[in-house]
Amino acid sequence: MTDPLVRTLENDKVHFAVLAIGATAGKMGISPRDLYNRLHHQGLVKALLFDCYDTLHTESIEGVVWNVSEALHNWEKEESAE
């Protein structure tokens, strides 16, 4: 059995995603659940928050919020144009 207090890359990614979603939702004036649902619908939880973790987690929280909100805006815009 794995010790739940041992840090792993996957745990770090989950904690980062929670922080990014909470901060971005606050900036956008929506609930974290609503933002998560929108990101999940676009595939951005995995494609952005998990797969780009190595790059994004080195940015300031403001930079992360900007990246998340811009990516969501662009992906939703592209989806609505289809």
N, C-alpha and C positions, 0 to 999 in steps of 0.2 A: 504494500500500500504506500502511496506517495504522501509525504508530509504536506498538509495544506499550507504550511507556512513557508515552504521552500519556493523561492521565486523561479519561475520558468518564463521562457519567451512568450508562450501562449497566455499566461496570466498577465504579463506586462502588456500584451496587445489588448486584452480585454479591458484592463484598467485604463489604458490610453483611450480606447474607443468610448468608454463611459464618460471620461473627462471631456473628450472632444464633442460628443453628442450633447452633454449637459451645457457646455460653454456656448456651443453654436446655437442650441435651442434658446438659451437666454438672450443671446444677441438678436435672434430672429423674432423673439417675442412669442414663441410657441412652446408647447410642452415637449420635454425630451422624448416621450412616447410617440408623439406625432412626427417629430423629426426622425426618430429611429425607423418608423414605418415607411416614411418617404425614402430614406436612404436604403432601406432593405428592398423596397420595391424596385429601385433603380440598380440594385446590386452593388451599391457603394459601400456598404458595411465591409464586405470582403475586399472588393476591388480597390478601395481607397484606404479605409482605416486599418485593415489587417495587412493587405499586400504592400502598402506603401509605408508601413510602420517605421521601417529603418530610416526613411527620410523625414517623415512628418514629425516623429517624436523629438527630433532635434530642433524644431522650430519653436518660436514663442507661441503662447496660447492664442494670441491675436492672429498669428500666421496660420495656425491650424484652423481657427474659426473661419478665416478668409478662404482657405483652400476648400474646406468642407462646404461652405455656403456657395461658393462659385461652382464647384463641381456639381452640386445638386441642381443649382439653377440651370447650368448648361445641359445636364442630362435630361432634366424635365422639359426644357425647351425643345431639345431634339426629339424627345418622345412625342410631344404634342404636334410637331411638324410632320410626323409620319402618317 
